[in-house]
Amino acid sequence: MYKAHDVQIADVPDATLHNPTDALIRVARACICGSDLWPYNDGPNVSGQQMGHEAIGVVEAVGSDVRTVKQGQVVVMPFAYSDGTCMFCGDGLQTSCVHGGFFGQGTEIGGAQAEALCIPYADGTLYPLPVGEDDALMPSLLTLADVMGTGHHAARAARVAPGDSVAVIGDGAVGLCGVIAAKRLGAEQIIIMGRHEDRIALARELGATDVVRERGEEANERVRALTGGFGAHAVLECVGTGQSIGTSTAIVRPGGGIGRVGVPHYDTIPAAQATFYQNVSVAGGPAPVRAYIDELLPDIMEGRIEPGRVFDRTVDLDGVPDGYRAMNDRKALKVMVRP
Amino acid sequence: MYKAHDVQIADVPDATLHNPTDALIRVARACICGSDLWPYNDGPNVSGQQMGHEAIGVVEAVGSDVRTVKQGQVVVMPFAYSDGTCMFCGDGLQTSCVHGGFFGQGTEIGGAQAEALCIPYADGTLYPLPVGEDDALMPSLLTLADVMGTGHHAARAARVAPGDSVAVIGDGAVGLCGVIAAKRLGAEQIIIMGRHEDRIALARELGATDVVRERGEEANERVRALTGGFGAHAVLECVGTGQSIGTSTAIVRPGGGIGRVGVPHYDTIPAAQATFYQNVSVAGGPAPVRAYIDELLPDIMEGRIEPGRVFDRTVDLDGVPDGYRAMNDRKALKVMVRP
């Protein structure tokens, strides 16, 4: 990505191993993420930023200190790399790893919208899968790299429990995975807040029981009306704007939780007094998706959840610029990249 | 309280039963609360506001629909009244009871800095104690009406767990009870942040392991230095100013929790991006102290915790105005009232 609205496919030096803990993967599947649209519209961190932070790859080579990851394995590449050994990784918070960082952010670490990529701390970062690279479950497995784990994180952070009323703000891929996660955790009522009819239809198939298309105070009133006047037990904030965090604080019930996973484009959390008097908790952040694979993988393998349904377009590398345009114009929900 | 800095003892009509679910208590012990100093300095809600929201009383009479509370019982009066039957009471969040409210707030509900008081929803509000009104444990039992339950709530909201590093912001009675609560929940390191030497000395006796007297960025650096550079797992925000919530966000470690119990005199929670990227949770509010008595009472009865040590002055009703002055001038930590 060179500047706002300017994504190009460029030849770059071949990915190689740099450190003995690295692995080299050939990218089998990658994605364009809703969060990639922020730099697509605002401009990247650096001109020529290598994009992409979600992938399934095939391990081509490993460094001399790599112990568990093997050549030939099919692996999930979570959007954050992590050493797997620090205190935070031990606590299942790989996104705060003391040696960690994020793919596709314009640092010396590359992006996954590419043919190949060097993976730091391969043992701590990559998660081997029990399938071949052409398995029919590949779309759903690919969501373990980000959106399904992120939707699950929103639900966990908002403390979704069986029987709950849950409101999901945002009908993008993460919001839809939030619907799946809320249903999976036993929510009884799942209110999707969005206004794209195709996405709303998919949300209903994935478990949403109610739809709120309004915005602002009208939306708040609709959610309260749908929840017996009390608001939702759990709000999954999957957008990241000042308006969406404001809505979150307005529609949560006393004692409820807000789970933030939309990258925040706001500086303060509003309604500090209302959330206090109502004992509302606000939690969330970049999802430690690596930690959630153990829990989510069996449900994908056994067909209980199908987060791969969020993909509605597939492109090759040359199609990536078109993929950005389609997602930015809301003509595609989520784009899969097959290099 | 008539206006800022003007507290007087006044003759008012005798407290009587209004509804069949009421009880009438004679106040055996009451308190002046740190939160009473906000209206003491800023002015009360109404002139002639009846103050006081913490008490132990003796039940003098009960309405015809009162079932569990009996005449002659010694009872804790939590700072909030609650019906005991609504959804929120059932969830242990009595401070959000649909029929509930707060004592001593200038509403038609009176205050406990008085000889007697009418208690709404007696069965849901009052908690009978297994002691007489002159028991030696009375100071500690009195803290179940607010400050010990509130300190415990801060620790729960901040998710204090065994082995944790905990920072307690504020060396008032709630902060000191937060120290007790953190120790009780197994914290290994308890950092008290305050600058009153007598209170800090008491905090050390109650379990604080470290003291930070600095403020601002200096304080943040000290806490980080004391916690291996990472910050505290749990921060107990027991003050309620913009500065103290800002400090909370600066000294909490990734994945940590902030428990807010200081009545917020700020409108937004700062550092919305830093707390996001660090997966910090912010929770808390008015403590449902009624729900915590079951858990805390045995530890008081068996001497494992002594929250009554926060009282350093006792006054009769005529001494209440002096009690406010002493607390406001920081000459008393917490004042007990014996009408």
Interface residues (C-beta under 8 A of the other chain):
Chain A: M87 F88 D91 L93 T95 S96 A157 F230 I245 P254 G255 R260 V263 P264 Y266 D267 T268 I269 P270 A271 A272 Q273 T275 F276 Y277 Q278 N279 V280 S281 V282 A283 G284 G285 P286 P288
Chain B: M87 F88 D91 L93 T95 S96 A157 F230 I245 P254 G255 R260 V263 P264 Y266 D267 T268 I269 P270 A271 A272 Q273 T275 F276 Y277 Q278 N279 V280 S281 V282 A283 G284 G285 P286 P288
